[in-house]
Amino acid sequence: MADFTKEQVVKIMREERLVMMASLSESGKIQTHPMTPQEITDDADAWFFIALNSDQARQIKANREVNLAFAETGSWLSVSGTIEFVEDRAQAEKLWNKGMEAYFEGLNDPNLGLIRFNSESAQFWGTPGGKVMALAEIVKNRLTGADHDGTSDTVEL
């Protein structure tokens, strides 16, 4: 996909409800955790809630470089950036939703943390035309043995 844009990155990020966040463990291993973005900004940054007492939070505090992976049939988006821990009650209130009650005891939970992912670059690989075209392409390639017509591009954010 020639000339992949920040707007396309943001569109893909906003379409996915669950992402995988990869960070570096204290032993140097890459570990990935499912996360739910609470908001994706126009600059391709993302807000998340995190359990402050988790291994993931400790890992990120030690090394703030992370990667977010977004996937759907026929396309994948990898976004690299850094995490900052934010203490902002108004922002937490704005982002809070009932779904978070499964993980936290409300906005006053001492384990509730707010993090902002600041994007730096994104790598996209996919099939033009979206999910339906991607599924059709996969089936056609399986039947005919043809090569996949996927494209790849990187954008600095």
Backbone bond lengths (Angstrom), bond angles and torsions (degrees), N, CA, C in turn:
res aa  C-N    CA-C-N  psi(-1)  N-CA   C-N-CA  omega(-1)  CA-C   N-CA-C  phi
1 M - - - 1.450 - - 1.519 107.11 -
2 A 1.274 117.17 106.20 1.458 120.97 -178.62 1.524 110.18 -72.35
3 D 1.304 114.95 142.69 1.461 121.78 174.94 1.530 113.62 58.42
4 F 1.295 115.76 49.62 1.459 121.81 174.77 1.521 107.90 -62.14
5 T 1.319 118.80 136.10 1.460 122.04 -173.09 1.526 112.69 -114.86
6 K 1.319 114.46 163.30 1.461 120.96 175.51 1.526 110.26 -60.04
7 E 1.320 117.27 -38.00 1.460 120.95 179.75 1.529 111.15 -61.91
8 Q 1.341 117.12 -37.56 1.464 120.56 177.35 1.532 110.82 -68.75
9 V 1.324 116.47 -38.31 1.464 120.77 176.51 1.527 109.40 -60.02
10 V 1.322 116.84 -49.73 1.464 121.90 -179.10 1.527 110.55 -59.66
11 K 1.316 117.53 -43.41 1.472 121.73 179.84 1.531 110.57 -58.67
12 I 1.317 117.20 -48.06 1.462 120.92 179.85 1.530 110.37 -63.86
13 M 1.327 117.26 -44.54 1.462 121.11 -179.65 1.527 110.98 -59.97
14 R 1.317 117.26 -40.28 1.468 121.02 -178.31 1.522 112.76 -72.43
15 E 1.326 117.83 -22.46 1.461 121.03 -178.69 1.527 112.72 -78.43
16 E 1.317 117.36 -20.05 1.464 120.52 -176.29 1.526 110.89 -97.43
17 R 1.307 116.24 133.12 1.467 120.84 -179.30 1.527 112.08 -89.99
18 L 1.316 116.42 -25.11 1.454 120.98 -179.06 1.526 108.41 -129.45
19 V 1.324 116.41 133.62 1.462 121.31 178.69 1.526 108.37 -126.65
20 M 1.306 115.70 164.41 1.458 121.18 175.01 1.526 107.52 -108.12
21 M 1.337 116.25 126.15 1.455 121.72 178.72 1.527 108.52 -107.28
22 A 1.319 115.59 119.73 1.465 120.93 179.46 1.520 109.20 -101.11
23 S 1.335 114.58 134.21 1.462 120.89 176.77 1.523 108.00 -138.68
24 L 1.314 115.48 168.82 1.456 121.33 -177.81 1.522 109.67 -95.58
25 S 1.338 116.62 125.04 1.465 120.36 179.78 1.528 109.62 -73.54
26 E 1.318 114.73 167.78 1.462 120.07 178.98 1.525 111.83 -62.91
27 S 1.340 117.53 -24.00 1.469 120.90 178.73 1.536 112.21 -90.22
28 G 1.343 116.41 2.62 1.466 120.03 177.24 1.510 114.77 91.25
29 K 1.318 118.16 7.54 1.464 122.18 178.03 1.517 110.05 -92.46
30 I 1.325 116.26 144.52 1.459 120.74 175.34 1.524 107.85 -80.92
31 Q 1.328 116.26 127.48 1.457 121.49 177.92 1.515 108.78 -123.94
32 T 1.313 115.48 144.11 1.457 121.25 -176.53 1.522 110.00 -121.63
33 H 1.328 115.42 136.86 1.463 122.04 -178.01 1.525 109.43 -128.33
34 P 1.329 118.20 139.53 1.465 119.78 173.93 1.524 109.36 -72.05
35 M 1.307 114.98 137.88 1.471 121.06 -179.56 1.526 109.24 -138.00
36 T 1.320 115.49 153.17 1.461 121.13 176.13 1.524 108.71 -113.22
37 P 1.327 116.91 111.54 1.472 117.75 177.06 1.525 110.19 -66.77
38 Q 1.323 115.85 133.33 1.465 120.52 178.06 1.524 110.98 -87.53
39 E 1.325 115.54 -25.23 1.467 120.50 177.46 1.525 108.61 -160.45
40 I 1.323 115.88 141.60 1.463 123.24 171.73 1.520 106.16 -115.46
41 T 1.322 117.14 124.39 1.462 120.47 -177.96 1.531 110.63 -84.32
42 D 1.309 116.01 169.07 1.469 121.37 176.62 1.525 111.96 -65.43
43 D 1.329 117.44 -15.90 1.467 121.79 178.64 1.524 112.03 -94.32
44 A 1.342 117.70 9.80 1.469 123.71 -179.63 1.529 112.03 68.96
45 D 1.314 116.58 26.44 1.458 121.49 171.75 1.530 106.79 -93.78
46 A 1.336 117.09 163.11 1.460 119.74 -176.90 1.524 110.55 -140.62
47 W 1.325 115.32 146.85 1.459 123.08 176.44 1.522 108.97 -109.00
48 F 1.334 116.12 137.57 1.456 122.89 178.50 1.522 109.34 -137.96
49 F 1.337 115.70 154.30 1.456 121.20 164.32 1.523 106.68 -95.62
50 I 1.346 116.25 148.18 1.456 121.43 -179.47 1.523 109.35 -143.54
51 A 1.318 115.98 146.78 1.463 120.80 175.30 1.523 108.03 -77.93
52 L 1.323 117.00 116.68 1.466 121.54 -175.33 1.525 113.18 -64.45
53 N 1.342 117.92 -25.02 1.461 120.00 -179.16 1.532 112.74 -91.66
54 S 1.320 117.68 10.29 1.467 121.20 -176.54 1.532 112.08 -85.85
55 D 1.332 114.91 157.04 1.463 120.35 173.57 1.518 110.22 -57.99
56 Q 1.321 116.26 -39.52 1.459 120.64 -179.31 1.534 111.46 -59.77
57 A 1.319 117.61 -44.78 1.466 120.61 179.21 1.526 110.84 -63.03
58 R 1.324 116.85 -42.04 1.473 120.35 177.86 1.527 110.95 -63.04
59 Q 1.330 116.52 -42.25 1.468 120.26 178.45 1.521 111.21 -60.41
60 I 1.313 115.66 -45.50 1.466 120.16 -176.82 1.527 110.79 -68.25
61 K 1.313 117.49 -36.19 1.464 119.27 177.35 1.526 110.99 -63.79
62 A 1.340 116.72 -33.61 1.466 121.43 179.81 1.524 112.15 -77.79
63 N 1.321 117.06 -32.00 1.469 121.93 179.69 1.517 108.09 -146.88
64 R 1.301 117.18 105.22 1.469 122.37 -171.37 1.530 114.07 -80.37
65 E 1.335 117.64 -1.40 1.466 121.47 176.54 1.521 108.87 -77.96
66 V 1.336 117.62 122.97 1.451 122.17 178.16 1.522 110.17 -137.07
67 N 1.322 114.35 171.28 1.458 120.83 176.59 1.517 108.26 -133.91
68 L 1.324 115.82 137.77 1.459 121.51 174.98 1.526 107.85 -107.29
69 A 1.331 116.69 132.75 1.463 121.76 178.99 1.522 109.31 -115.99
70 F 1.328 114.74 128.30 1.458 123.37 178.43 1.519 107.06 -119.06
71 A 1.329 117.74 132.53 1.458 119.50 -178.54 1.520 110.72 -141.84
72 E 1.327 114.58 141.95 1.451 122.17 169.27 1.524 106.19 -146.69
73 T 1.293 117.67 170.73 1.456 120.59 -177.62 1.526 110.12 -54.43
74 G 1.306 115.87 119.03 1.459 120.88 174.59 1.508 116.18 88.68
75 S 1.325 119.50 -6.40 1.467 118.78 179.05 1.519 111.40 -149.70
76 W 1.309 113.99 150.57 1.455 122.44 -179.56 1.511 109.05 -139.42
77 L 1.325 116.23 140.48 1.456 122.07 178.14 1.522 107.56 -129.62
78 S 1.320 115.82 128.98 1.456 122.60 177.48 1.525 106.95 -119.17
79 V 1.336 116.79 122.69 1.463 120.92 -177.52 1.525 108.69 -119.91
80 S 1.318 116.37 122.83 1.459 122.18 179.67 1.518 110.27 -99.05
81 G 1.331 115.17 145.88 1.455 118.81 178.35 1.516 111.36 -177.83
82 T 1.313 114.64 -164.20 1.455 121.42 -178.83 1.530 109.92 -125.61
83 I 1.323 114.56 158.00 1.466 121.45 179.83 1.522 109.35 -109.78
84 E 1.319 115.07 140.20 1.460 120.02 168.92 1.531 107.96 -125.03
85 F 1.314 115.35 136.96 1.463 121.40 175.27 1.521 106.64 -83.59
86 V 1.333 115.78 129.74 1.464 121.29 -173.13 1.522 109.43 -121.93
87 E 1.327 116.51 131.69 1.461 121.67 172.56 1.524 106.98 -107.29
88 D 1.325 115.96 97.61 1.456 122.20 -176.36 1.532 107.48 -146.80
89 R 1.310 116.30 96.05 1.470 121.74 -176.40 1.529 111.26 -58.98
90 A 1.332 117.84 -40.95 1.460 120.51 -179.16 1.530 111.09 -63.36
91 Q 1.325 117.23 -41.63 1.462 120.84 178.83 1.534 110.11 -66.86
92 A 1.322 117.48 -41.73 1.467 121.11 178.14 1.529 110.27 -61.35
93 E 1.325 117.49 -42.57 1.461 121.01 177.94 1.521 111.03 -63.05
94 K 1.314 116.20 -41.07 1.469 121.34 179.34 1.531 110.91 -62.07
95 L 1.333 117.61 -39.68 1.457 122.14 -174.89 1.527 114.07 -88.01
96 W 1.330 116.88 -17.95 1.461 120.47 -175.28 1.528 111.06 -60.82
97 N 1.321 115.74 141.03 1.456 120.76 175.83 1.529 108.96 -147.31
98 K 1.315 116.43 164.46 1.467 122.33 -176.64 1.523 112.43 -56.68
99 G 1.326 117.90 -32.19 1.457 121.34 -179.78 1.517 113.37 -59.60
100 M 1.300 117.22 -27.71 1.467 121.32 -179.24 1.520 112.49 -73.19
101 E 1.342 116.98 -16.14 1.463 120.68 179.39 1.528 112.35 -65.90
102 A 1.327 117.04 -17.36 1.471 120.28 176.44 1.530 110.93 -72.77
103 Y 1.328 116.52 -19.29 1.466 121.41 -175.33 1.529 113.62 -114.65
104 F 1.319 116.29 -27.66 1.463 121.03 -174.69 1.524 109.95 -133.02
105 E 1.332 115.29 157.19 1.463 121.00 -179.89 1.521 111.95 -92.01
106 G 1.306 116.61 35.23 1.454 121.17 178.25 1.516 111.66 104.01
107 L 1.306 115.43 -179.26 1.461 121.87 -177.31 1.518 113.64 -66.00
108 N 1.327 117.17 -19.83 1.466 120.12 -179.86 1.527 112.93 -93.04
109 D 1.322 117.29 3.40 1.465 121.09 178.39 1.533 108.66 -61.73
110 P 1.330 118.79 122.88 1.466 120.43 -178.88 1.531 113.42 -66.22
111 N 1.324 116.58 -14.69 1.464 121.25 178.80 1.533 112.34 -88.76
112 L 1.321 117.59 -8.15 1.464 122.12 -177.89 1.525 110.47 -76.70
113 G 1.321 114.85 122.15 1.462 120.18 175.83 1.510 109.94 -120.61
114 L 1.317 115.56 153.69 1.454 122.56 178.02 1.520 107.61 -119.08
115 I 1.332 116.01 127.27 1.462 119.82 178.47 1.520 110.17 -126.10
116 R 1.320 113.65 149.97 1.464 120.79 176.06 1.522 107.69 -118.16
117 F 1.321 115.63 125.73 1.458 123.03 174.68 1.524 106.98 -90.19
118 N 1.324 116.72 119.92 1.464 122.36 178.62 1.524 107.98 -102.34
119 S 1.321 115.90 108.18 1.464 120.95 -174.34 1.525 111.25 -71.86
120 E 1.329 114.73 148.67 1.461 121.43 178.29 1.523 111.96 -122.55
121 S 1.334 117.29 -43.22 1.462 120.65 178.60 1.516 109.10 -154.09
122 A 1.335 115.26 160.31 1.459 120.31 179.71 1.519 109.66 -137.58
123 Q 1.314 114.87 141.51 1.459 122.72 176.32 1.524 106.89 -116.97
124 F 1.334 116.34 128.01 1.460 121.40 179.79 1.511 109.10 -118.67
125 W 1.316 115.15 139.64 1.451 121.09 171.35 1.508 106.53 -137.08
126 G 1.322 116.52 129.42 1.452 116.78 -179.36 1.500 115.01 -173.55
127 T 1.316 112.63 179.49 1.446 122.45 179.33 1.520 108.35 -103.94
128 P 1.330 117.68 128.30 1.462 119.66 177.34 1.529 111.04 -59.72
129 G 1.332 116.52 141.80 1.453 120.63 174.45 1.514 115.80 103.73
130 G 1.316 118.32 -1.14 1.459 120.59 175.42 1.512 114.34 82.73
131 K 1.338 115.44 -166.99 1.464 122.78 -173.00 1.523 113.59 -59.36
132 V 1.332 116.54 -47.30 1.463 119.78 -176.26 1.525 110.43 -62.14
133 M 1.326 116.50 -46.14 1.462 119.75 179.00 1.521 110.72 -65.80
134 A 1.321 117.39 -37.02 1.463 120.67 179.57 1.525 110.52 -63.55
135 L 1.338 117.25 -44.52 1.461 120.24 178.71 1.522 110.72 -63.13
136 A 1.324 116.71 -42.82 1.471 120.40 178.75 1.527 110.35 -62.62
137 E 1.322 116.70 -40.46 1.465 121.39 179.34 1.532 111.00 -64.80
138 I 1.317 117.52 -41.95 1.458 121.58 179.44 1.528 110.42 -62.79
139 V 1.322 116.51 -46.47 1.469 120.68 179.24 1.525 110.22 -62.18
140 K 1.324 117.12 -47.12 1.474 121.18 -179.70 1.530 110.37 -58.94
141 N 1.312 117.14 -45.08 1.462 120.76 -178.41 1.528 111.65 -65.24
142 R 1.318 116.39 -37.61 1.470 119.60 177.68 1.524 110.87 -64.31
143 L 1.326 115.91 -41.07 1.464 120.20 -177.56 1.528 112.38 -73.56
144 T 1.322 116.61 -37.48 1.465 120.19 -174.40 1.518 113.58 -99.96
145 G 1.330 117.36 -16.38 1.457 120.04 -176.07 1.521 112.97 77.61
146 A 1.333 117.02 11.30 1.468 121.54 -179.03 1.524 110.72 -71.93
147 D 1.331 115.18 158.40 1.457 121.15 176.13 1.523 109.93 -75.17
148 H 1.318 115.26 153.93 1.460 122.35 179.45 1.531 109.98 -74.98
149 D 1.324 116.84 140.13 1.468 121.41 -179.23 1.522 112.26 -94.93
150 G 1.306 118.25 33.15 1.457 121.34 -178.68 1.517 112.08 -68.71
151 T 1.320 115.17 161.22 1.456 122.17 178.11 1.513 109.17 -128.44
152 S 1.320 116.12 163.30 1.440 121.22 179.42 1.516 109.52 -143.17
153 D 1.338 115.74 144.48 1.453 119.72 177.74 1.528 108.97 -157.56
154 T 1.308 116.01 156.59 1.456 122.64 178.70 1.515 108.61 -123.49
155 V 1.333 116.53 144.94 1.465 121.58 177.08 1.528 108.19 -134.90
156 E 1.311 116.29 135.13 1.461 121.44 172.40 1.517 107.14 -81.69
157 L 1.319 116.44 136.39 1.472 120.23 -175.78 1.495 111.18 -107.70
